[in-house]
Amino acid sequence: MTDRAADTLWNRDIAPTGPEQRTWAWYHFAALWVGMIVAVPGWRLASGLIEQGMSAGQAALTVLLGNLIVLAPLLLIGHAGARYGIPYAVLARAAFGTRGARLPAIARALVACGWFGIQTWIGGEALLTLLGVFIGKDLKGPAVPLLGMGVGQMLAFATFWALQLFFVRKGLMTIRRLETWTAPIKILVCIALVWWAVDRAGGLGPIFAAPSAFVPGGAREGQFWAVFWPSLTGMIGFWGTLALNIPDFTRFARSQRDQVVGQAIGLPPGMGLIALASVITTSATVVIYGRAIWDPVALSGTLSGPLVLLGLIVITIDTISCNIAANLVCAAYDFSSLAPGRISYRAGGLITAVIGVLIMPWKLLATTGGYIFVWLTGYSALLGPIAGILIADYWLIRRTQLDLDDLYRADGRYAYAGGWNGRALAAFAIGVLPNFPGFLATAAPGTFGWIGGFWTGLYAYAWFIGLFLALGTYTALMRNSEV
């Protein structure tokens, strides 16, 4: 397809991968997942659930269940990438149309921008906190008007932001090598942190003896299910982002077996272990310090000596590799797909980095409730319907058969009406709208507190409702059409 270099639907970055590019074995995918999982946001998932009132066991099982569920769309959508060598933004053209695919591309890209900003803020905070402990001085500095952060925090955020742009220039293969080599180190650091927590807390007994806040007489008696369902949705939403753009990675797989085995080994067991490490350590902080410290960066700030330097190095490498693999890669491809002739992969990465600053990520991380119930659950309501449409189109309507050439043609079978498939848009709207009132009530209760409990109840199942409504609607609308 190199003869389409001037086409508005093609450039070298989003063209199908050739045999020489398909070099990822199963252990590369497993290492990729371990690298993305052993990260501060993943750690915060389970520890945040403890702060919401769950016991250590309840939090770990909630995280594990969410990741077992999200593995299904990861493998189903990843199949197309491994078979045809195409990224997510190109796969979406089959369902949404050659121009309509810009809608799911923008939706996924904007979420990735948000995550890029969050990870960059975490990385900057890690640098600032651990350096401050290492030299024995608070480096936050005086507050910057309107931004809600100190001068030191702003400089650390800017430094970490600039550091990541170096890797944007090096491409995806550099990230694969970084994840492969650092994954074992990250696992060892987690083991060491758990060892420290158990030793300081006097064993596992005191850690797991603490009941949840939902038991009779507890602070949140009888509220377990009201917290569990939106939490489970948030756990699914955490990797529901990658469930969409996983073809960006599986397009480099040597075979379907490599992507299936690698993801099955890397994701659920990896998230289960990091959740267990997180809840053990966070529960131990209640015993040690009398309060739950759900942020591993803040926890590292309570330590001293060589551990601080080690933590500084590991968290820096960890955040860079995770952020680029999980966020910059997909958003760069998505932005490139909007105007392939003008936006390259590298330009898309720069756009992502700029938007990641503008969303002010430190605001999203102000509370665990905002992080889990507004951010994670909120975007799962947006991305769940897209996943449902892609699964329905690729597996139920087309039976995994795509015309590769037509995906890059403005006048091919995926042009529909002016490049837009109205049936996909209708299915997307039907999947999103039922969750919208509940999102407003959760994100801004002071303004939308009048929205009834029925809608907030639906919002607790946002990803499930959006996915299945869109999947069913799209399948019904497309069943008798010629594809």
N, C-alpha and C positions, 0 to 999 in steps of 0.2 A: 504493500500500500504506500510505498514511498512516492508514487506518482501523485499522491494526494497531499503533498506537503503544503500547498496553498489553501487546502480545504478548511472551512471553518469548523470541521468536526474532527480534525486529525492534527497531531504533532507527534514527534518521536517519543515523548514522555508517556503518552496515553495509547500508543500503538500496541497491538498484541505482542507479547513477548515471544521471542524465537527460541529454538532448542538450546542455543548457547547461553541463554539467560536463565533457563530453568534448572537451577543448581541447588535449590533449597531442599535439604533432606529433613526427615522427621525431627531430628535433634535440633535443627535450626529453628523450627517452629516451637518446639518445647522450650528452648532457651529464650526465644523471643517473648513467650508468655511469662516465663519466670522473671525475665528482666523487667517486664511491665508490671507484674504483680507485686514484686518485692519493691514497693515504692510507698512514699508517704500517703498519698490518697487511698491506696488499697489498705494500708494499715489503719487509716482513720475510719474505714467502713465499720469494722467490727468494734473498735474502741468507742466509736460514736454511738453504737447501739447500746453499749454498757451505760454511757452517760444518759441515754434515753430511758434506762430502767431495766434492761435485760440482764440476766445472769450471764456468766462467762459461757456456759454451755449453750444457752439460747442464742446468743450473739453469733457464736461460731457456726452453729447449725443453720442459722438464717442466711449467712453469707454463703455457705457451701450449697444450700438448696438453690439459691438464686443463680449460682454459677453453673450448676447442673442443668438448670432450665435454659439458660442463655447459650449453652453449648450447642443445642439443636439448631437454632438459626445460624450460628457461626458456621457449622459444617454444611448446612443446606445452601447458604449463599456463597460460601467459600468454594463450593464445587464448580461454579461457573468460572471463577478465576483460574482454577487449576486446569480446567478443560479447554478454555478458549484463550487464556493469557491476557484477559482484559481487566482493567480496574473497575471499581464500583461505579464511577461516574459514567462509564461507557455501558456497563451492564444495565443501568437504570434506563437507558434509551429504549430498550426492548419493551418496557412497560409504559413509560411516561412519554415516549416520543423523542425524537432527536433534539428538539428544542425544549420540550417539557421536562427532560431529565435535569435541566438546570435547577428546577425547584428542589428535588431531593438532594442535589449536589450542594446547593446553598445551605439547606437546612443542616446537613451533616457538617459542612465546613464551618458554619457559625458556632455549632456546639464544640467543634474541635478548637476553634479560636478561644472559646471560653476555657476549655481545659488547658490549652497552652498557657493562658494567662495565670490560671490557678497553679499549675506546676512551676511556672517561673517565679511566682510569688513565694511558693514553698521553698524553692531552691535558694532564692535570695535570703529568706528568713533563716534558713539553715546556715548559710555562710555567716550571716551577721551574728546569730545566736552563739554558734560554736566558736567563732573567732573571739567574741566578747568574753566567753568563759575562759578561753585559752589565755587571753591577756589580762583577765580579771577586770574588765570594764564594760559598762553598758554602752553599746554603740548605736542605739536607736536614734539619739539626737533629738533636737527640738522638733515640734510638730510642724508639718507643712500645711498651711491654710487650705481648706476645702478638700484635701486629699485624704485626711484622716490617717496619716502615717508620719513617722519621723524622717528627718533628713537622711540619717544613716540607712533606714529601711528603703528609702527611695533610691539611694545610690547602690545598695546591694541588689535591688530589683533590676535596675538598669544594667548593672554589671553582668548579672546572670542572663539577662535577656540577650545582651550582645554576645556572650560566650556561646550561646546555642546557634547563633547565625553561622558560625564557622562550620558546623556540621551540615547545615543546609546545603552548602556548596559541595560537600563531599559525596552526597547521594545516599541511597538506601543500602548499598553494600557495606558502607562503613558502619552503619547502625547495626547491621546483622552481625558483623565481626565484634563490635563493642558489646552487644547483648550476649553473644556466645561466650566471650572471655570473662565477662563480669558476673554472669549468673551464679557460678559457684561461690564467688566471694560474697555476694549479697546473702546467700543462704547461710553461710558461716557467720556473718554478722548478726543475722536474726537469731541464730542458735545461741550466740554469745550473750545477746541482750536478754533472751529468755532465761538463760542460766543465771545471769546477774539478778533478775527479778525474783526468781524462785529462791535463790540463796538469801537475798535480803528480806524476803517476806516470810522466811522460815518454813519453806516447803510448799507443795501444791495444796495441802489441806486448807490453810487459811484463804487461799485464792478462790477455790471452788466452793468453799463453805458459804460464801456470801450469797443470800437468796436474791432473786429479782425484786424489783419494786412493785411487781404486780401480784404478789402473794397476799393472802388475807392479812390485814394489818400493815401492809406496805404503803409507801407513799403514793403509789398509783394502782391501788388494789382494783382488780377486775378490768384493767385497761389493756391487757396483753394483746388481744386481737386487733384493737384499734391502732396499736403501734406496729404489730407484726406485718400486716398486709402492706401498708405503705412502705415499710422498711424493706420487705421482700421485693417490691416493685423497684425501689431505689437500688437494691443490689443488682437486679437485672439490668436496670438502666445504666449502671456503671460501665458494664461491658457491652450494653446494647448498642453503643456507638460503634465498636469494632465489629459487631454482628452485621452491620451494613457494609463497611468498607473493607472487610476482610479479604475480598478479591484483590485489593491493592498489594497484598502479601502472597496469597495463594497463587497468583499468576506467575510466581517464580518457583513454584513447587516442581520437583522432579516427577511426581505422580500424585494421584488422588490419595493413595495410601499414605504418602508422606504428610500431606496436610491434615488428614483425619487423625492418624496416630499421634502426630506431634501436638495437635491442639487438644486431643483427649487426654494426653499425658500432662501437658503443660498447664491447662486452665483449671479444671475442678480440683485436682489434688493440690495444685499450687495455691489457689485461693483458700482452700481448706486449711492448709498449713500456715499461711500468713495470718488468717483469721484467728487460728488457735494461738499463734505467737502473740498476736495483738491483744487478745482478751486476757491471756495469762499475764502479760506485762502490764496492761492497763489496770487489771484487777489487783495486781501486786502493788501498784502505786497507791491504791486506797489503803492497803495495809501499812505501807512504808511511810507515806506522806499524809494520810488521812483524807485524801481527795483523789479523784480519778484524773489522771493526766492522759488525755486521749491523743495528744499530738506528740509524735516521737521526736520532733525537733525540740519541743519544750522539755521533754524528758531528758534528751541528751544534754540540755543546758544545765541539768541538775548534777551532772557527772563532772569529773575533773581528770586531769593528767592525760596520758596517752589515748584514753578512750575518746576524748574530745577530738583530737586530731584525726583518729581513725574514723569517727563519725562524720567529721567534716568532709573527708575524702570520699567516703562511701556514698553519703547522701548526695554529694555533688554529681558524681558519676551516675548514680542511680537516677536522679531526677532528669539529667540531660538525656540519657538513653531512653528512658520511659517516655519523656515528653515528645521527643522527636519521632519515635516509633509509633506511638499511639495517637499523636495529634498533628504534628507538622506534615508527616507523609501524606495522610489522607486529605487534609485541607489543601495541601499544595496540588495534589491531583485534581481535587474538586474545582478549585479556582482556575486551574489550567483548562479544565473541560468547558468552562464558560466562554472562553475565547481562545482556543488553541493556537491560533495564528499570532496572538499578541502576548499571551501569558504562558511562560514556560513553568516547569516544575519549580525552579528556583525563585521565580517571581511570585508564584503562588505561596511559597514558604514565607517570603517577606511580607506579603499581604496578611497572612495568618499572624505573624509576629506583631504587626502593628495593631491589628484589631484586638489581639490578646491583651494589649496594654489598655486600650480604650474602654474595655468592659469593667475595669477596676476590680480585679479578682479578689482583692482583700476583703471586699464587701460580702462576697459569696461565702467566705470562710469564717465569717464573724461568729456563727453559732453552728452547732451540730444539726439543729433542726433545719436551718436554712440550707446547709450542705446536702442533707439527705432528702428532706421532704419537698424543698422548693427546687433546688438545682437538679439533683439526680432524678427524682420522680417527675419533675416538670418536663425535662427534655425527653424522658422515656415516653411521655404522652405524644410527643412530636415524631420521634423516630420509630416507635412501635408500628404505626400504620405503614410506614415506608417498607419496613422489613416484611410485613404481611403481604404487601403488593408484590414485592420482588420474589418472595417464595411462591406465591400463587402463580405469577406469570411464568417463572422458569420451570417449576415442577408440575403444576397442575394444568396449565394452559399449553405450554410449548413442549412439555415432556423432555426438558433439558436440551432441545434442539434450537440453536440460534444460527442466523445467517450472519457470519462474521463480517463479511464485506458490507452488508447493508447497515450495520451499526455505525459505519463511518460515511454513509451516503445521505445527503439531504433529500434525495428523491426515492429512497428505498422503501421497503415494507414497514419500517419503523418511523416513517414520516407522519403517518396518520393524517390529521387535518392541520396543515400548516406547521407540522412538527410537534403537535400536541395531541396526546391521547386523553380526550375528555373523560373517558370511563375511569382512568387511573386517578384523575383529579377528583372525580366524584367520590371514589372509594377513599381517597386520602382525607377529604373533608369529613366524610361520615365517620372515619376512624378518630379524627382529632376533636371534633366539636363536642362530644359528650364529656370529655375531660376538661374542657376549657373553663367552665364555671368553677369547678373544684380547684383548678390551679389558681385562679384569681383569688378565691377565698383563702387559700393557703399562703400565697405570696404576699397579699396585702389585706389581712383581716380587718384592719382599721377602716378600709374603704369598701371592701366587699363582704363584710361580716353578715350582711343580710341574706347572702346566698345560703340556701337550705342544706340540711344534713344529707339529703339524698345525693346531691351533686358532690359534696366532699367525700361521701361514701364511695361513689363511683371512682373518684380520683385516686383512691387507695389502690385500685387495680388498673391504673392508667395504661401500663404497657400491655397487659393482657387484653383489655378491652379494645385498645387501638389496633393491636395486631390482628385479632380475630375478626373484628368488625370490617376492617379494610380487606383482609384476606377473603372473607366470605362475599363481600360486596363486589370486589374485583372479579372473583371467579364467576359469580352469577352474570355480571355484565359482559364478560368476555367469552362466555361459554360457547355461544353460537357465532362468534365472529371468526373471520378468516385470518389466521396468524401465519 
